[in-house]
């Protein structure tokens, strides 16, 4: 099956190779292939099989016993329920690590832990995003470090603006459920054009934020995060794009189920949803802080 989403195309190709490897069997099921393509060197054709082996309508049997490999395993396809369970699991891990970091990390170590967890989370996120195979361990590790990062940034914002974390959490999940309903009702659809535009816009915003972060480390204030009109406008743009990114995440889940990707790819789909939630939450925190005072 074809898809216009490059990420799904890449995962679909990797999944096809994975399924093919799971069903492949060398030679005559563990026997060395004979010369000139003869089946089972030193064995007659159809050795260990019923008469008529290889003929249409005659079922093939897998040899059993010592020295024979097990029958090719079945690869269970992922379902929407798998993605829901994995998403809830990742949210639980992220929330737990955020709470632990908030409570246990000393105030003096807030900034080092903040920066360290942010960098590690960024690296893990890039590795998971560009990986050709689903890797549950990396996805869980991302949730752990992202949770520490969110714990630090949330505690810092809460220390300046009482109640802002709860407001940001409610706003984030409110947007998430609204986008889920819009997607389910097909009000907004992930068409090929929509997907291309979203990927280009998200890539551009990521580049702008990365450049702004580097300049800020050298003391250069671009105004994008200073709380002025430019900062408010930039955060609003980020919130709109982060909200629309849920449409891409939901579409990937839907297409992944339709393509029959293996069950463990549900971790990759859940990672996409978590990524959008984290981005939206951070932008909500920033925007709310702009309306409550100087950042």
JORA-V335270 format. One record per pair of residues at least 24 apart in sequence whose ideal C-beta (glycine too) atoms are under 8 Angstrom apart, sorted by the first residue. I is the first residue (numbers start at 1). J is the second residue. Records with the same first field share a line. If there is no record, write none. Layout:
# JORA-V335270
I: J, J
This chain:
# JORA-V335270
1: 258, 259
3: 255, 259
4: 192, 195
5: 190, 195, 248, 251, 252, 255
6: 199
7: 129, 252
8: 252, 255, 256, 259
10: 132
11: 132, 134, 256, 261, 265, 268
12: 259, 261
14: 132, 133
15: 259, 260, 261, 262, 265
18: 75, 133, 262
19: 75, 262
22: 72, 73, 75
23: 72
24: 72
25: 69, 72
29: 62, 63, 68, 69
30: 63, 67, 68, 69
75: 262, 263
76: 262, 263
77: 257, 260, 261, 262, 263
78: 256, 257, 261, 262, 263, 264, 265, 266, 269
79: 257, 263, 266
80: 253, 254, 257
82: 263, 266
83: 253, 256, 266, 269, 270, 273
85: 266
86: 266, 267, 269, 270
87: 270, 273, 274
89: 270
90: 139, 140, 143, 270, 271, 274
91: 274, 277
93: 140, 143, 144, 147
94: 143, 144, 146, 147, 150, 274, 278
95: 147
96: 147
97: 143, 144, 145, 146, 147, 148, 151
98: 147, 148, 150, 151, 154
99: 151
100: 147, 148, 151
101: 147, 148, 150, 151, 152, 155
102: 151, 152, 154, 155
105: 148, 151, 152
110: 152, 155, 156
113: 148, 152
114: 149, 152, 153, 156
117: 145, 146, 148, 149, 152
118: 149
120: 145
121: 145, 146, 149
125: 275
128: 268, 271
129: 275
134: 262, 264, 265, 267, 268
135: 267
136: 264, 267
139: 267, 268, 270, 271
142: 271, 274
143: 274
146: 274, 278
150: 278, 281, 282
153: 282, 285
154: 285
157: 285, 289
160: 289, 293, 295
161: 288, 289, 292, 293
164: 285, 288, 289, 292
165: 285
167: 284, 288
168: 281, 284, 285, 288
169: 281
171: 284, 288
172: 277, 280, 281, 284
175: 239, 243, 246, 280
176: 246, 277, 280
179: 243, 244, 246, 247, 250
180: 246, 250
182: 247
183: 246, 247, 250, 251
188: 244, 247
189: 247, 251
190: 247, 248, 250, 251
194: 247
195: 248, 251
198: 241, 244, 245, 247, 248
201: 241
202: 241, 245
205: 237, 238, 241
225: 286, 295
226: 295
227: 289, 290, 294, 295
231: 286, 290, 295
232: 287, 290
235: 283, 286, 287, 290
236: 287
238: 279, 283
239: 280, 283, 284, 287
242: 276, 279, 280, 283
243: 280
245: 275, 276, 279
246: 273, 276
248: 272
249: 273, 275, 276
